[in-house]
Amino acid sequence: MIRSSMIRWQETAQQLLSLTSRTDEENRDAVIEEIDRLLDERDLLQMDIVAPFTAEEEELGRVIVGLEQQVVKGLSTFTKHIRTDITAAQSKKDHMKSYINPYANVARDGTFYDTKR
């Protein structure tokens, strides 16, 4: 007999895998909230999964370990996408500022600067 917490852990891992594969920016906040909720739920489930394990539970545990490796890869890829988007947005913001005021970052050490303009 397999414990319900182990089955729920497997379901949670599969849900996390499906969520981390989504890359659309429109629903990103909702996806992040759902990932956070699932991770919190998984933390609570972890307390219920303690030894001794039956043979069926050990087999399911091996499957879960494989899923967990995929979840870790998926979460790291998901965070890399977010960081890349944040960096791109910051870069775009900086470029926009340089177009608005092109002389803001000009070095004035010994170069000619027309003050009458």
Summary of the structure (lengths in Angstrom):
residues: 117
radius of gyration: 24.7
end to end distance: 83.8
largest distance: 86.4
contacts: 253
relative contact order: 0.13
helix: 72%
strand: 0%
